[in-house]
Amino acid sequence: MTQTRTRFTGTKNYVATDDLKMAVNAAITLERPLLIKGEPGTGKTVLAEEVAQAIGAPLIEWHIKSTTKAQQGLYEYDAVARLRDSQLGDERVRDIANYIKRGKLWEAFVMDERPVLLIDEIDKADIEFPNDLLRELDRMEFHVYETGETIKARQRPVLMITSNNEKELPDAFLRRCFFHYIKFPDPETMRQIVDVHFPGLKGRLVNEALSVFYDIREVPGLKKKPSTSELIDWIKLLLNEDISPETLREKDPRKLIPPLHGALLKNEQDVHLFERLAFMTRRQTRE
């Protein structure tokens, strides 16, 4: 059995700032859910994987969709399958437990080791979803009405919840969480992140790529700013196509849109914005 440690100090594959490490450890100490917000692509989901690895705990992931109901995290009773089997004379219908499907919370509650439980993108679900879980998360137990049993957590999971701010979360839910907002990495932190993914990469290419990347993020009117994960994809493509630092540094107005920009600009509105900027720059150059 893996020995679970109790403090998160980061991993070699994930650049965690001091305030993020402090937030993770505070949530573990308080035994409260850690609510993580931040721009898409800033590593919120991956954080749970890295915390589980760092403290030597198993990871259970519950990825939320717009149709997800809180009850699914506890269990689901398949009455249709039981009815079908009864019509076929299947002996399994004698035990209703055969038609109970365990949810992610049930899995976490009955594990021998203290797990890390990720509830990913909680704001995708209905607004009542967080409130519907309050009782279970507070008491660390729930009742299975079909079988009459009560499932109690053997130990409280390390609970990590991510949100992209698509919906406001209820105050009653927020009061029970330790909150942390992952700020978008500054250039120095981003350089460390790039180094994790591309160790030993030439400094000039990194410098120029970061310069272009942060310039794009500062363009007024951009509908979707490129994220950390998109920067990593872009650098991978630059390396694969052997794009030189000099190419990235070019200030030719006809080449205002960076090479392989499809990794950074993800909608036609932003591409058109850069095309208009290039057109305006060319006109100013001629005048």
N, C-alpha and C positions, 0 to 999 in steps of 0.2 A: 504493500500500500504506500502511495506517495505521501510524504510528510508535507502538510500544508503549512507554509510560512504565513506570517500575518502582516508583513509590510511589503509595499511595492516600491522598488527602487529603480524601476525601468528595466529595459532589456536592450541587448545589442542591436535588435532589429526595429526598435521604436524609440524615437527621440521624444522623451517626455520632459516638459519644463518642470521646474521646481514646484510651481504652484499647482500643476496638474498632479504631480506625485503626492503633494500634501493633501489635495482633495480626495484622492483615492484612499489614502491611509486614514483620513478623517472619517470617511464613510464606513470603512471597515471597523474602525474603533467604536463608532457610535452605533454600528449595526443598523444603519439606515440606507435606503436606496440612494445610489449616486446618480443624479440626473445630469446628463451631459448634453449641452447644446453647443452649436457652432455651425459654421458654414458647411454645406455638403463637401465631402472630400478632405476634411481636416482630421480624419482618423478616429472618429467617434466609435464606430463599430469595431475597428481593429483593436482599439484600446482594451476591450473586454478580453480578446484573445491573448493579448500580451500580459494583462494582469493575471489571467489564469495560469499562463506559463510561468510568470515570475514568482508567484506564490505557491506553485505546485498543486494547483487545484483543477479538477475537471471542469469543462465548460459546457453549459447548456444554452443553446441559442433559440430564442423565440422571435422570429421576424414577423412584424405586424403588417397586415394589409388593411385596406379600407373596409373589408368585409369581416375582419377578425372580431370575435366576441370574447369577452373576459372568461366566459364559461369554458371556452376551448382550452384555456390555460390550466384549468382544473381537470376536467374530463369531459368526454362526450359519450352519450348512451345511444347506441345504434338500434333503435326500436324496429326499423324497417328490416334489418338483417335478421333480427330475432323472429319477426313475423314470418319471413320467408323460410327460415329454417324450420319453424314449427309446422308449416304447411308441407315441408318435405320430410317431416318425421325425424329431424336431426336431434340426437340425444343432448347436444350442447345447450338446447333451450332450457334445460332443467336448472342450469346455473346462470343467472343473469349477469354474473361477473364476466362471462365470456363475451359480452357485448359492451363492456365498458372500456373505452380507449383512454389511456392516461394522457394528460396534458403535460406541458413543460414544467408547471409548478409542482405537479404531483411527482414528476421525475426528480426534481430538485429536492423536494421534501424528504424523499425516502432514500437518498444516496447515503452510503456509509461515510464518504468523505464530504467535507464542506465544499460545495461547488460554487463556481461563478455563474450566475444566471443573468443572461443578457435579454432584456426586452427592447428590441431594436425598432426605432422609429415609432414610438408610441403615439405620436400625434397624427399618424395616418388613420387611426381607428376613430370610431364614433366618439363624440365628446364625453359620453357617459362611461367609456371604457376604463379610464383610470379610477373613477369613483367605484366602479363595480368590483375592483380588486382591493379596495382599501381594507375591508374586514380581514380578508385572507392574508394580506401582507402584514397587517398589524398583529394578528393572533398566530400567524404561521400554522394555521390549520383550516380544514374545510370538511364539510359533511357530504358524503355520497348518498343521496336519498334512495337510490335504487337498491343499494345493498345494505344501507343502514350503518355503514362504517364511517369513522372519523379519521381522516388522514392528518397526522401531526408531523411537523418538520422535526427530523432527528437533530438538526442543527440549522441555524439561520443561514441561508445562502448569502454570498456576497452578491448583492443585487445591483446591476448596472442598467440604466435606462437611457436611451438616446432619443433626441427630438430634433427635428429640423425647423421647429417653430411654425409649422403649417397651421396649427391650431393652438389657442391658449389652453393651458392645462388648468384644471380646477384648483382653487386655493387650498382646499382640504387635502388634496394630493401633494401639492407643493410643500405644505407644512411638514410633511413626513419625509421629505428628501433632503439630502445634502446636494447643493447645486454647484455646478462649475461650467463656465463658458470657455470653450477652447478658442482662444484668440487666433486669428490667422497668423501663421508664422512670419516673423520678421526675416529679412534677408540672411542674417547670420544663422538663425535656427534652420531656415530652409536649406542653407548650404550643408548643415549637418545631416538633414534628412536626405538630401541628394547623395551625400557621401555614403550613407547606409545602403542605398540602392545601387550606387555606382562607385565602389571604393577605388581610389586611385585615378579617378577621371581628371583629365587635364584641367587645370585651373582656368585657363582662358575661355574655354568653351562654357564652363559652368558660369563664369562671370557674365559672359555675353547673354547666355540663355536666361539667367536670372534677371538681368537688366531688361531684356525684352518682355519677359513674363510680368514683372512688376509694372512696366510701362503700360502694358495692355490692361492690367487691373485698374489703372488710374484713369483710363479713358472715360470721359463723361458720357452717360447715356448707354453704357454697356448693360445689356439685359441680364447676362449671366457671366460673372467674373470667373476666369479659369481657376481651378482648385489645385491643391497639392498633388492629388493623384493624377490630374491631367498634365501637370508639369512633368511628372515622372514619365508618363507615356510619351510626351513630346521629346524629352531628352533621349529616350530610348530610340525613337525614330530618327532623331538627328544623328545619333551614333551609327545607326544601321545604314543611313543614306550618306554617311561620311560628310555631313555639312560642316564647313569650317567656321571658326569664330569670326573670320573676316566677312563671311556671308551674312552672319547675324548682325554685324556691326554696320553694314551698308546703310546709308541714309538716302539712297536713291528714292525719290517720291514714287516711282513706278513699282517699288518693292516694299512699300510701307507695310503690307500684310506679310507677316513672317512666313518663312517656308514651313510646309506641313501644318498650316494653321488649323486644319481640321481637328487636331488633337486638343486645341485650346479654345477655339470658337465653335460653339455647339448649336447655333441656330442662325438662320439666314438673316435675321435682323442685325445681329452683330457683325456678320460678314459684310452686309451692305453698308453698315456704319463705317467700317474700315475702308471700303471702296470709295465712299463719299469723302472721307478724310484724305485719301490718296489723291482724288480728283482735285480737291481744294488746294492741296499742297502743290500739285503740279501747276495749277493756275497762278498761284502766288509766286512760284519759281520763275515762270515765264514773264510775269509782270515785273 
